C-alpha cells in the first residue's frame, strides 16, 4: 500500500524488479506476488496494507507494474488471491470466509484486476473463500465452476494455477487434507501448496498418488504448464547480483509513500520541535500473527526517536490499560506509535498529539489525531518517518484507501 500511496507506476515496477533481483541472486525463480486484492473492507484482518489500495484502477495499474518488474528480471510473478480477498472480515488462515456480492459487483470490483492483467500473469494463486455468485457451495480453491468454468473456459487462461496454503483453517478445519488436495486438482489447480505438519503433507502425497494414475491426461496438462513456467523462468542463482545494490531505491520508495492523515478537525500532522522532550506510547512487544512478522518493539522505537527527541517511553501491552487523561496530564507532546497488524478497538478514545501508524494504516480510523502513515515497520520505513520528524522530508503520499462511512467502521 506504500507503493499505492506513492502512486508512481515506474517506482512500483522498479521496486518489484529489485525484489526479483534479490530472489534471483540466490536462485529463487517464483514469487507469490503481486496481491491483486482490492481492500475495500477497513476491518479486513488479513489483506489491509498488503493491497495496493481500495479501488480497482489503482490496484490494476500497480499490479501491472509489479508483474512487469518481476518478469523483466527473470522471476515469475503470481497474482493472488483469486477471485479476491479484499472484502472479507475473516482471515482464511483461521476461518472460511464468504463473499455474497452479485456477479456484476464482482466483475466491477474483485475480478477486474485479475481479468485485466490475465495476459501478463504467468501464475495465479487461489483464495479459500466461498463466493455465492460464483459457487455457493465450494471455496474457490476447490471449485470447478471458478477455476475451470470461469478462469479456464470463460476467460481462456492457460497459465499455472496454484492453491494458497492448504494448511489454513478455511481448508484444514472443513475438509480432509488429502481430499482437499484432490478436489483442488480436479477443480483446475495445477499445484497444491501442501504446507503444515508432516503427517498432513504425507496424507496429501498419498491422496495425490492415487489421483495421478487415474487422471493421466489432466496430469500431463498440469505438468506441461509447470514445465513451461520453469522454462520461461529458470532457477539459477546469479552470484553477480549485489544484494545491497538496491538499498537506496528501496529506502526512497518507503519515503515516497509517507502519507499525512488529518484529525476530525482537519488538522494535519506536525512534528514536535527536534530536541524537545516527548512522551512516546508504544507496544512493548508486538506479536507475530499468521503471515505477519512482529513489528518493532517499544524500546527500539524509543531508541530511534531518541535520535530526534528526548524521549520518555510509556510501553504498553494492552490498549485497554491506557489512561489518556493521565498521559495528557504529563504536559508533554504525546506521540502514539501503532505497530500491530490488526486494528485495536480499545484505541477509540486515544487522543495523542501525533499518531505514527507504522503498520496497519487503518489504525488511523480508530484514533482521532493527526497521523503519519508509513504502511510498514521495516527499518527503511522507520528511517523515512525519522526524516520527516527532523524536517528533512515531506509527506508526499496519497492515502491509497477510501475513508469508510460510520456504518462501515
VODODO-89051 format. One record per atom (N, C-alpha, C, O, CB): x, y, z. Coordinates in pm, whole numbers, plus 50000, padded with zeros to 5 digits. Glycine has a CB too. Example, Ala and Ser with C-alpha at 12.3 -4.5 7.8 and 13.67 -1.06 7.14 Angstrom:
% residues 2
513194943150780 512304955050780 513204967050780 514244966850846 511314955350905 512854977550708 513674989450714 512905000350787 513415011450804 514084994050572 
This chain:
% residues 409
500824988050000 500005000050000 500855012550000 500395023149957 499085000150119 502095011650048 503005022950040 503245026749894 503275038549860 504335019750109 503425016749807 503605019449665 502315025049604 502355033649516 504035006749590 501175020049650 499915025549604 499765040049645 499195047949570 498765017349658 500265043649763 500185057449811 501125066549732 500775078049703 500535058149960 502295061549696 503215069349612 502625070849472 502815081049406 504605062549605 501905060549426 501155060649301 502015064449181 501625072449096 499995070149311 503185058449176 504105060349063 504365046349005 505075038349066 505465067549107 503795043648889 503895030248833 505335026248804 505695014648819 503085029348706 506155035748763 507565032548735 508265028548864 509085019348865 508285044448669 507955035548974 508545031949103 508125017849143 508945009849188 508125042049212 506855014749126 506375001349160 507084990749076 507474980249127 504855000349139 507244993448947 507954983848862 509404982348906 509924971248914 507904988148715 510054993548936 511464993048975 511654985849109 512604978249126 512045007148984 510754988249203 510844981449333 510644966449316 511364958449375 509804987149433 509674962549234 509444948249213 510594941849138 510914930149161 508144946149137 511214949349047 512414944048980 513534941949082 514264932049074 512884953648868 513654951149177 514674949749281 514394937449368 515314930049402 514734962349369 513134935449403 512774923649482 513114910949404 513614901249460 511274923949520 512824911149275 513134899449192 514634896849187 515064885349191 512594901449050 515434907549177 516894905549175 517374899349307 518254890849306 517624919049151 516794903649419 517164897749547 516914882549545 517744874749591 516374904349663 515764878749491 515424864549486 516324856949389 516844846249420 513954862749447 516514862749270 517304855849167 518754854249210 519424844849167 517224863549035 519244863249294 520634862249338 520894849149413 522024844349416 520994874149427 519854843549474 520014830849546 519274819349478 519094808749538 519514832349690 518834821549353 518284810549275 516794808449286 516294798249238 518944798349312 516064817649347 514594816449356 513984822249230 514294833449191 514034823649484 513114814549166 512584818749035 511074821149035 510494823148928 512914808348933 510434820949150 508984822749155 508634830249283 509044826249392 508224808949148 507894841149270 507494849149386 505974850249387 505374854249288 508154863249383 505364846649500 503904847249510 503444861649535 502974864849644 503394837849623 503594869849437 503184883849437 502954887649291 503584881549204 504274893149507 502094897249259 501504907349347 500134903549402 499434894849349 501394920349273 499784910249511 498434909549565 497544918349477 497774930349466 498394914249716 496534912349416 495584919949334 494244921649406 493244925249345 495374912949199 494234919049535 493024921349613 492754936349625 493684944249640 493144914849754 491494940049619 491084953949638 490554955049780 489464950149809 489994958449531 491314961349867 490944961150009 489874971850039 490194982950080 492194963450097 488614968150017 487524977650041 486954976450181 486104984550220 486434975449940 487394966650258 486874964750393 487924969250495 488934962550511 486484949950418 487694980650564 488694985450661 488934975850776 489954976850845 488254998750716 488004966450797 488174956650905 488794943650857 488864934050933 486844953750969 489254943250732 489854931150678 491084927350761 492024935250770 490254933150528 491084915550823 492184912150913 493384905750846 494374902850914 491684902951017 493344903550715 494404895850651 495044902850531 496194899950499 493854882550607 494344912050465 494914918850349 495434932550391 496644934450399 493864920250236 494574942150417 495004955150467 496114961350384 495924964050265 495454953950609 497264963650446 498384970350379 499034961850271 499924966650201 499424974350481 498624949350256 499194940850151 498614944550015 499194941049912 498934926050182 497474951450012 496864955749887 497454969149843 497944976849926 495334956849901 497394971849713 497844984849664 496844995849697 497195007649694 498064984349513 495614992149729 494635002249763 493234996649766 493034984449770 494695013649666 492255005749764 490865001649778 490035004249653 488815003449658 490245008749894 490685007349541 489925008949416 490585000749306 491804998949303 489835023849375 489744995749216 490204986349115 491244992449022 492184985548981 489034981349033 491105005348989 492035011448894 493435012148952 494405009048883 491565025548856 493555016149080 494875017149142 495525003249154 496705001549124 494765023749282 494744993549197 495274980049211 495714974649075 496744968049066 494224970749275 494944977348972 495284972248838 496564978448786 497434971248736 494144974948740 496704991648796 497904997748738 499174994048815 500234992648755 497755012948734 499074992548947 500264988649022 500504973549014 501644969049020 500134992949167 499424965848999 499604951648974 500314949148843 501184940448833 498264944548974 499954956948741 500624955748611 502114959148624 502964952248568 499954964948507 502424969648698 503814973648716 504594962848792 505754960148759 503904986948791 503974956848893 504634946348970 504924934248884 506004928448891 503794942349091 503954930348803 504154919048712 505314922048616 506144913348590 502864916048632 505344934248564 506404937848469 507774937848535 508754933248475 506124951648410 507864942948659 509154943448727 509724929748752 510914927448729 509014950748858 508894920448797 509384906848820 509764900048689 510804893648678 508324898448894 508894901648589 509124894748462 510414899348397 511174891248344 507954897048367 510674912348400 511874917448331 513154912548398 514204912348335 511864932648328 513074908548526 514264903648596 514304888448607 515124882848679 514334909648735 513414881748534 513504867248523 512964859448641 513364848048663 514894863448504 512044865548718 511384858448828 509884858348798 509284868748769 511684865248967 509284846548806 507864845248776 507034851748885 507204848549002 507474830548761 506124860948849 505194866148948 503964857248955 503774848348872 504784880648913 503124859549055 501924851249075 500844860149136 500954864249252 502224838749167 499804863049059 498734871749108 497884864249212 497584852449194 497844876648991 497524871049318 496704864849422 495814875349487 496084887249473 497604857849529 494754871449558 494244858049585 492934856749508 491914862149550 494034855549742 492944849749397 491824848949304 490664841049364 490874830249420 492264842649172 489424846249355 488924858149284 488984871349361 488474881349311 487524855649243 489584871849480 489704884449553 489404882649701 488394876649739 488764894749495 490304887749784 490204886049930 490044899550001 490254900450122 491454878649983 489664910049925 489704923449982 488464927850056 488474938450119 489964932849877 487384919850051 486154924150118 485674913650217 484494910550225 485054926950016 486634908250293 486284898550397 486574904550534 487464912950550 487064885350378 485804900150633 486084904150771 486664892450849 486884893450970 484814909350839 486904881350779 487524869650841 488854866650772 489034869750654 486584857350833 489754860750847 491064856650797 490974842050758 490694833550843 492174859150903 491224838850631 491114824950587 492184815950647 492114803750634 491194824250435 493184821950714 494104813650793 493364807450912 493784797150965 495304822050842 492264813950953 491584810051077 490144805351056 489604798651143 491594821451172 489524808750944 488124805450920 487874805050770 488754808450691 487164815650990 486654800850731 486274800350590 485384812350560 484194812150593 485554786850555 485934822850498 485124834750470 484134832250355 484284822950276 486034846750437 483134840950349 482134840550243 481904854650192 481784863950272 480804834150293 481834856350062 481534869249999 480234867749922 480124859049835 482704874049904 479254876049953 477904874349897 477544885249795 476364888549780 476884874350008 478524890849727 478244900849625 477684894149498 477874882249475 479524908749591 476974902349418 476464897449291 477604895849190 478694901149212 475394906749235 477344888749080 478354887148977 478714900748917 479874903148885 477854877648867 477724909448901 478014922748846 478944930548937 479854937448890 476714930648824 478734929549068 479614936349164 481014930549160 481994937949167 479044935349306 481114917349148 482424910949140 483154914949012 484354917449014 482264895749148 482434915548901 483054919448775 483614933548781 484684936248727 482044918348661 482894942548848 483344956448856 484414958448962 485184967948956 482164965548886 484474949449059 485404950849170 486454940049173 487454940749101 484654950949299 486244929949256 487254919749283 487884913549158 489104911849150 486644908849365 487044910249060 487544903048943 488294912048845 489094907248765 486414896348872 488044925148851 488554934148748 490074933848732 490534932448618 488124948148778 490874934948838 492334934648817 492814921348760 493694921148674 493044937448948 492244910248807 492694897148758 492414895848609 493264891248533 491994885848835 491204899948567 490864898348426 491684907748338 492154903848231 489374900948404 491854920148384 492604929848304 494054925648284 494634928248179 492564943548371 494644918948383 496064915748379 496344901348339 497484896848344 496684918348514 495314894248299 495474880048267 496574877448163 497354868148182 494164874448216 496674885448054 497714882447955 499134884048008 500074878647950 497534891447836 499304891448117 500634893948173 500934885448295 501964887248360 500774908548208 500034876048327 500094868548452 500444853948427 499584846448381 498774869548527 501674849748455 502044835848428 501494825948529 501434813948502 503534834548423 501094830848647 500574821948751 499584829448837 499694841548856 501724816048837 498604822048890 497564827748976 497404818749098 497404806549086 496204829148900 497274825049215 497014817649338 495544819249378 494964830049366 497944822649453 494964808349424 493534808249460 493294813149602 494204813649685 492974794149444 492044816849628 491624821049761 490714810449822 489914804249753 490904834749756 490864808449952 489994798950023 488744806450071 488544808150191 490754792250145 487934810849979 486744818750010 485584813749926 485764810249810 486994833949985 484384813349986 483174810049913 482594822849854 482364832549926 482134802850005 482354822949723 481734834249654 480364829649607 480264821949510 482624839349533 479324834149673 477984828949647 477584830149501 476954821149446 476984836149733 477934841249437 477514843449298 478244834449199 477794832549087 477714857949260 479384828949241 480184820549152 480024805749184 479924797449094 481644824349160 479994802449313 479814788649359 479474789449507 480364791449590 481094779849333 478214787849540 477764789749678 478134778149768 477934778849890 476274791749681 478684767349711 478984755449790 480464754049822 480814750349935 478524743149717 481344756949726 482774753949743 483594766749749 483304776349678 483264745149629 484644766949834 485604777949824 486304777549689 486404767049627 486644777249939 486784789149644 487344790049510 488424779549484 488484773949375 487924803849487 489254776749582 490354767049567 489844753349525 490544745849458 491134765849697 488604749949565 488074736549539 486914736949440 486174727249428 487614730149669 486754748049369 485574749949287 485854748049138 486564756249079 485004763749311 485314737549074 485424736248928 484744747748856 485204751848749 484834722948882 483674752948911 482954763848844 483824776448837 483714784248742 481644766948918 484684778548937 485514790548939 486834788348866 487194796248778 485774794949084 487554777748901 488884775748843 488814771148697 489594775748614 489664765648925 487894762048668 487774757248530 486724765248453 486994770348344 487414742348528 485524766348509 484444773148438 484724787748411 484574792348297 483184771848515 485134795248513 485374809548497 486774812248441 486924818548336 485194816648630 487794807648512 489164811548479 489664804948349 490214811748262 490094807848594 489464791948335 489974784948217 489064786848095 489544790647988 490114769948248 487764784348112 486884783847996 486344797547959 486454801647843 485724774348023 485774804748055 485194817948022 486274828047987 486114835747892 484364823148140 487374828048063 488424837948041 489554832847954 490364840747906 488974842648173 489634819847932 490664814147844 492064814147903 493044814647829 490694821747716 492184813648036 493514814048098 494184800348089 493574790048115 493404818448247 495474800448050 496194787748041 497514788148117 498404780048092 496454784247894 497634797648210 498814797848295 498664788348413 497704780748421 499074811948346 499624788848502 499634779848618 498664784848724 498614796748754 501064778748677 497884775648781 497044778548897 497614770949016 497734758749012 495534774548871 497964778249121 498484772249243 497544775749358 497024786849364 499934777249273 497324766449447 496464769149562 497214777549665 498444777549669 495964755949626 496474784649747 497064790349867 497364778649962 497004767249933 496114801049935 498004781550072 498384770850166 497174762650208 496174768150256 499074776850289 497254749750191 496164740950232 496184738550384 495324731450437 496264727650158 497154744450452 497204743450597 496364753950666 496244753650788 498614744350645 495794763250590 494954773550651 493644767450697 493154757850637 494704785050552 493084772850804 491904766850866 490684766850775 489794758550792 491584773950993 490624776050680 489504775950585 489394762350516 488294757850485 489674787150480 490534755950492 490564742550432 490694731950539 489924722350542 491704741350331 491674733550627 492034723050722 490894719550817 490744707950855 493244727350802 490094729450854 489034726950951 487744722150887 486794718650957 488764739551030 487704721950753 486454718450685 486574706550590 485554700950548 485964730250608 487794702550557 487994691550463 489184683150510 490094688150576 488224696950319 489164670350474 490354662350495 491454667350403 491174671150289 490064647250471 492694667450450 493764673650373 493974666550239 494114673150135 495054673650453 494004653350241 494164646150115 492984648350022 493164650549903 494344631450140 491794647750078 490584650149999 490614664049937 490284665749820 489314648450087 491014674050015 491054687849965 492054689249851 491794696349754 491394697450078 493194682749863 494204683549758 493664678149626 493844684349522 495474675849798 493014666749631 492464660649509 491334669349454 491214671049333 491954646349537 490504674749543 489424683649496 489994695749423 489454700149321 488554688249615 491084701149475 491694712849412 492224709349273 492034716949178 492834718449500 492874697849261 493374693549131 492234691149033 492324694848916 494214680849147 491164684849081 490014682448993 489344695648955 488794696848845 488994673149063 489374705349044 488734718149016 489474725948908 488884734248840 488654726549143 490784723348892 491544730348791 492914735148834 493664740448752 490774741748744 493264733548962 494584737449009 495654728448949 495424716648925 494654737049163 496834734148926 497964726348874 498914722048984 499634712148970 498714734448771 498924729549093 499894727149201 499214729549335 498524739549354 501144736249185 499414720249427 498824721249561 499904725249659 500944718749668 498164707749603 499654735949733 500634740449832 500354733049964 499544737450046 500564756049852 501024721949982 500724712850093 501564716050215 502364707750259 500954698350051 501384727850271 502144731750390 501534725450515 500414720350512 502184747050404 502294725850624 501744721050751 502544709750810 503694707350774 500334716750732 501904702850902 502554691950976 502954680550881 502354678550776 501624686751087 503984673350923 504484662350838 503384652450802 503304647950688 505634655050908 502544649050897 501534638850870 500494643550768 499984635450691 500844634851000 500184656650767 499194661350669 499844662650532 499174661050430 498584674850714 501124665650528 501814665350399 501844651250343 501654649250222 503254670850414 502074641350429 502084627450384 500694623250336 500564615950238 502554618250497 499654627850407 498294624650365 498004630650228 497334624550145 497274629850468 498514642850206 498334649350076 499024641349966 498434638749861 498874663750080 500274637449990 501024629749891 500334616449860 500264612249745 502444627149941 499824609849963 499164596949942 497914598649857 497654590549767 498794590550077 497134609049883 495914611249807 496224614949662 495574610149570 495064622249872 497224623549643 497594627449507 498164615549430 497944614249310 498604639149510 498914606849501 499474595049435 498374585949381 498574579349279 500354587249534 497224585549448 496104577749397 495414584849281 494914578349189 495094575049510 495394598049286 494724605949181 495474605149048 494854604348942 494604620649225 496804605349052 497604606748931 497364595548829 497074598748714 499074607048967 497454582648865 497304572148763 495934572148696 495784567848581 497554558548825 494924576948769 493554576548716 493244588848630 492174589548569 492554575648831 494164598548626 493874611048555 495094615448474 495534626848483 493484622148656 495614606248394 496874608648325 496814620548229 497764628348222 497264596348249 495724621948157 495634632948060 495644646348131 496354655548090 494374631547973 494844647648236 494794660148311 496134663048377 496584674548377 493684659648417 496764652748432 498054654548497 499124658948397 499964667348429 498494641648567 499084653448277 500064657148174 499924671948138 500924678848118 499884648448048 498694676848131 498474690948101 499004699748213 499624710048188 496984693648080 498744695748337 499224703448453 500754703648455 501354714048480 498674697548585 501364692348430 502834691648430 503424700748322 504444707348345 503294677048409 502794700948206 503324709148098 503224724148132 504114731848098 502574706247966 502154728048199 502064742148241 503194745548337 503824756048325 500694744948307 503464736748431 504524739148529 505904739148461 506764747248495 504484728548640 506094729948366 507384729448295 507574741948209 508694746948196 507464716848209 506484746748149 506574758948068 506974770848154 507764779248112 505234761747996 506424771548275 506784782348367 508264781348404 508964791448409 505914781848493 508724769148431 510124767048468 511074770148352 512164775348374 510334752748515 510654767048230 511494770148114 511594785248094 512664790448061 510944763547987 510504792248115 510494806648095 511264813948205 511894824248181 509064811848089 511204808348326 511864814648441 512784804348507 512424798848611 510824820148544 513934801648451 514804791348506 515354795148643 515634806848671 515954788648410 515514785248727 516034787348862 517534785248862 518024774048856 515364777848964 518244796348867 519704795548871 520234807748946 519964819148907 520304794848726 520974805449053 521494816549132 522454825049049 523294819848975 522204811349258 522314838149062 523204847448992 524054854549097 523624864349158 522384857848905 525244849449116 526104854749222 526714868349186 527404874449269 527204844949252 526474873049064 526984886349027 526104897549081 526504909149080 527094887448876 524894894149128 523984904249179 524364908049321 524554899249406 522524899349173 524464920849347 524824925949479 523544928549558 522764937249518 525684938849468 523284921449669 522064923449746 521884937649798 520764941749828 522034913949861 522974945249810 522884958849862 522724969449752 522584981249782 524104962049944 522754965249627 522754974949518 521464983049511 521474994449464 522964967849387 520364977349559 519074984149550 518654990649681 517504994849695 518004974449507 519554991549777 519194996949909 518655011149901 517665014449965 520414996550003 519305019649821 518865033549810 517495034549745 516665042549787 519885041749731 517255026349642 515955026249576 514845022549674 513815029149679 515965016449458 515065011949751 514035007349843 513795017349956 512655019449996 514424993849901 514855023550006 514695033750110 513895045650055 513025050950123 516065038550163 514205049649933 513485060749872 512025057249850 511145065749866 514135064749739 511755044849813 510375040649789 509535041749916 508405046549911 510335026349736 510085037450030 509365038950156 509075053650184 507975057150226 510175032850273 510045062250161 509875076550189 508795082650099 508065091450143 511195083950170 508705078149976 507745083949882 506315079749913 505375085849862 508095080049741 506155069449994 504795065350032 504275072150157 503075071250185 504765050750051 505125078950234 504685085250359 503475094350333 503485102450241 505835093250423 502455092850417 501175099550392 500695106850517 500795101650628 500125089450345 500175118850498 499565126450607 498075123150616 497395121650514 499765141750586 497585121950739 496155119350763 495665129450866 496235130350974 495905104550812 494615137250835 494145147450929 493265141651039 492715130751025 493395158250855 493135149151148 492175145251251 490785150151210 490605155551101 492575150951389 489805148151299 488415151651265 488235166451240 487295170451171 487495147251376 489115174551293 489045189051273 489835193551149 489895205451118 489575196351396 490435183951079 491175187150958 492605191250982 493275195750890 490485197850887 493095189651103 494475193451133 495445182751082 495265170951109 494675195551284 496445187051009 497445177950955 498575175951055 498785184351142 497985183350822 499315164951043 500375162151141 501505172351134 501915176651026 500935148351119 501995176151251 503145185051265 504125178451361 503715173851468 502725199251316 505405177751327 506365171351418 506675180351535 506765192551519 507655167751344 506845174751655 507345182851767 508725188551731 509415183451643 507435174251897 509095199051799 510385205451773 511525195751805 511585190551916 510535218451855 512415193351709 513555184451738 514315189051862 514535201051882 514505183851617 514705179551944 515415182552068 514515184052188 514995184152301 516205194852051 513195185252165 512265186952278 511995173552345 512305162952290 510945193352230 511425174152464 511065162052537 509665157652493 508755165852487 511115164452692 509495144852462 508205139652417 507885126852495 508775120252549 508215136852264 506605123652500 506135111252563 505685101852451 504765104952376 504965113952665 506335090352442 506025080352338 505235068852398 505665062752495 507315075152272 504085065952340 503285054252378 503445043852267 503125046452151 501755058052400 503955032152303 504205021752202 504055008052267 504135006652389 505625023252140 503844998052181 503614984452230 504934977852269 505914977952194 502884975852123 504914972252389 506144966552445 506734955952354 507924956052325 505874960652584 505884946852308 506374936152222 505254931852128 504474923052164 506884924052305 505154937652008 504114933451913 504264918651881 505374913151879 504194941851783 503114912251856 503104897951832 503064894651684 502494902051603 501924891651903 503684883451649 503574878151513 502194871851499 501734864751589 504714867851482 501524874351386 500194868851362 500124862951222 500284870251124 499104879651382 499874849951212 499764842551087 500864846850989 502034843951013 498374844551023 500514853650878 501524856550776 502394868550810 503314871750735 500854858950644 502124875150921 502864887450952 504084884751039 504134874951113 501954897551021 505054893751027 506164893851122 505784902651240 504844910551232 507464898951054 506514901251351 506334910351464 506964923751429 508074924251376 506944904451594 506264934551460 506764947851429 507814952151531 508154944651622 505604957951426 508334964351513 509354969551604 508774971151745 507624975451760 509904983051553 509554967851846 509094968851984 509304983052037 509964991251975 509844958652073 508724985552155 508734999052212 510145004352236 510435016052209 507954999252343 511014995852286 512375000352315 513105004452187 513835014352186 513164989352387 512904996952081 513535000451953 513045013851904 513835022251861 513254989651847 511725016051909 511165028651864 511655040251950 511965050951898 509645028051866 511715038152081 512195048852170 513655052252142 514045063952143 512025044752317 514445041952117 515855044252086 516005052151956 516835061251947 516605030752075 515215048751856 515305055751728 514785070051739 515415079251689 514535048151621 513645071951805 513135085651823 514075093851910 514055106151905 511745085351886 514895086951989 515885093952071 516955100951988 517715109152040 516545084252164 517015097551858 517925104751769 517405118851738 518155127351689 518125096851640 516115121151765 515495134051733 515015141251858 515065153451865 514325131951638 514545133551958 513925139352078 514535133752206 515275123952204 512415136852077 514195140252315 514415134852449 513165126852482 512125132652515 514705146352557 513255113752472 512065105152473 511805099352612 512705093552674 512225093852372 510575100952660 510085093752777 509145082952724 508165086152658 509355103352881 509435070352752 508675059252695 507605054252791 507865052052909 509615047852657 506405052552738 505335045652811 505005033152730 504205033752637 504055054952831 505615021952766 505385009252695 504105002952744 503785003552863 506584999552714 503364996852652 502054991352686 501904977452626 502474974352521 500925000652635 501134969052696 500814955752646 499394954852592 499114946952502 501014945452755 498504962952648 497084962452613 496554976652604 496664984452699 496274954252717 495964980152489 495444993652469 494374997252571 494205009052603 494884995152329 493664987252622 492604989952718 493144995252851 492405001052930 491804977352743 494434993352875 495034997953000 495485012452995 495905017953097 496204989253036 495405018852880 495905032452866 494945042652926 493735042252900 496145035752719 495485051553007 494715062553067 495125075352995 496125081553030 494975063653224 494355079052895 494755090252811 494715103552884 495535112352857 493865090852690 493775105052978 493725117653055 494995119253136 495565130153143 492485117953148 495435108353198 496665109053279 497885111453190 498775119053226 496845096053360 497915105053076 499045106852985 499115121252934 500195127152929 498945097052866 497975126852898 497975140652852 498305150252965 498845161052943 496625144152790 497975146053087 498265154453203 499745156153229 500145164653310 497625148753324 500585148253162 502025149753180 502525162653116 503625167253148 502755137653120 501735168453027 502115181252968 503175180452859 503735190752820 502585190253074 503465168452811 504455166652705 503775163952572 502665158652570 505425155152740 504395167452461 503865163152331 503745147952331 504705140752360 504785168052214 502555143052299 502245128852314 502215122152176 501395125552090 500885126952387 503115112652155 503205105352029 502765090952052 503285084052140 504655105751972 501795086451972 501345072551975 501895065551851 501695070351739 499775071451980 502595054351870 503075046251758 502315032951758 502465025051851 504625043851768 501515030651655 500795017951645 501585008451557 501965011851445 499365020051590 501824996451607 502724986951542 502114973051535 502834963051541 504054986351615 500794972351523 500124959351520 499464957251385 499114966751315 499104958251633 499294944751352 498704941351223 497204943551222 496654948351123 499014926851188 496544940251332 495094941451339 494694954251412 495384958751504 494494929251407 493574959851372 493074971851438 492704968851583 492304957651617 491874977551362 492834979051668 492564977751811 491394986751848 491544998951852 493834981351895 490234980751875 489054988751907 489234996552036 488575006752057 487824979851916 490114991852123 490334998652250 491015012152233 491125019752329 491174989952341 491465015252111 492095028252087 491085039152052 491475050352019 493125026951977 489785035952056 488775045552012 488845058752089 488505069252034 487395039552027 489275058452215 489335070852294 490715077252297 490935086852370 488905068152433 491645071952216 493005077352219 493045091652166 492375094852067 493955068352136 493825100252232 493945114152189 495395118752196 495725127752273 493055123152276 496265112752115 497645117552111 497735130452030 496795134151960 498575106752051 498865137152040 499105148851955 499535144651815 499295151651717 500165157952018 500165133051808 500645128051680 500555112751681 500975106351777 502105132751651 500025107251575 499895092651561 500805088051449 500665092451335 498405088451533 501735079251481 502595072951380 502035059051353 502225049851433 504095072351428 501365057351240 500775044451204 501815036451128 501975037851007 499475046351117 502535027951202 503705021051148 503415006851099 504334999351069 504785020551252 502145003251092 501804990151035 500464991350966 500394996650855 501774978851146 499364986751030 498064987250966 497635001750947 497415008751045 497014979551049 497505006450823 497155020450802 495755023850851 495465035450882 497265023950657 494875013750857 493515016250900 493415019551050 492335022751099 492645004250869 494525018751120 494535023051261 494175037751273 493715042051379 495915020351324 494385045551168 494045059751176 492545061851187 492105072551228 494575067251054 491735051751151 490285052951163 489825051251306 488685054451339 489595042651074 490705046251393 490355043951534 490895054551627 490495055251743 490855030451578 491785062951578 492455072851662 492225086751602 492675089551491 494005069851675 491515095251674 491245108851623 492435117751654 492485124551757 489935114751685 493395117551564 494605125651581 495265127351446 495105118751358 495585119051684 496015138151427 496805139251303 497795127651298 498415124051398 497565152951297 497935121751180 498725109351170 499655109551050 499415116450951 497805097251162 500715101651063 501615098550953 501515083550929 501695075551021 503095102950984 501225079850805 501135065750768 502395061750694 502765067850593 499885063050681 503055051350744 504235046050675 503905033150602 504675028750515 505375043650773 502755026750636 502305014150574 503245002550604 503094991850545 502195015950425 504175004350694 505094993450725 506044997350836 506215009050868 505874989450601 506664987250895 507524989251012 508974985650986 509784985651078 507004981151128 509314982650860 510694978850831 511634990450863 511205001950865 510834974650684 512914987550887 513854998350923 513845009950826 513955021550867 515244992850932 513705007150695 513705018050597 512465026850612 512535038950593 513775012350456 511345020750646 510125028550667 510265037350790 509885048950789 508895019250682 510835031650896 511005039451019 512015050750996 511855061651050 511475030351135 513055048150917 514035058550887 513375069950809 513725081650830 515205052750806 512435066650721 511725077150647 510905085750741 510865097950726 510815070950540 510255079550839 509475087050938 510395096151019 510055107751046 508695077351032 511555091051059 512515099351132 512945111351048 513125122351101 513745091151174 513105109250918 513465120250830 512405131150831 512725143050829 513675115350690 511145127050834 510055137050843 510085144350977 509915156450982 508685130250822 510295136951084 510335143151217 511465153351228 511345163351298 510495132351326 512555150751158 513685160151158 513435172151066 514185181851069 514975153051116 512395171450986 512145182150891 512915180650762 513035190250686 512475195250952 513435168750734 514265166550617 513455162150494 513965162750382 515305156150648 512235157850514 511405153250402 509945156250433 509565158950546 511615138150376 509135155650328 507705158150343 506915145250351 507465134450375 507195166550230 505615146450329 504705135050331 504005134750195 502855139150182 503655136050451 504695129550093 504185130849956 503105121049917 502465122849813 505305129349862 502875110649998 501915100349960 500475105049968 500145114750035 502095088350047 499625097749896 498185100049899 497545087349953 497855076349907 497615103649756 496645088750050 496035076950110 495495067850002 494705072049918 494915080950207 495915055350005 495555045849900 494265038549930 493885029249859 496675035749880 493585042650037 492295036550068 491285047550090 491625058750129 492395027250193 490025044250065 488955053850080 488475053750224 488335043150284 487805050749984 488215065650280 487675066550416 486275060550417 485445064650336 487665081250467 485985051150505 484655044650506 483625053450573 483955063450636 484725031050577 482375049650558 481305056150633 481305050850775 481975041050805 479935053750566 480545057450863 480455052851002 479935038751008 480385030751091 479555062151084 478975035450921 478405021950920 479465011550887 479475000650944 477255021050820 480375014850793 481435005450757 482345002450875 482794991050891 482255010850641 482635012550957 483515010451071 482875001451175 483484998751279 483885023751134 
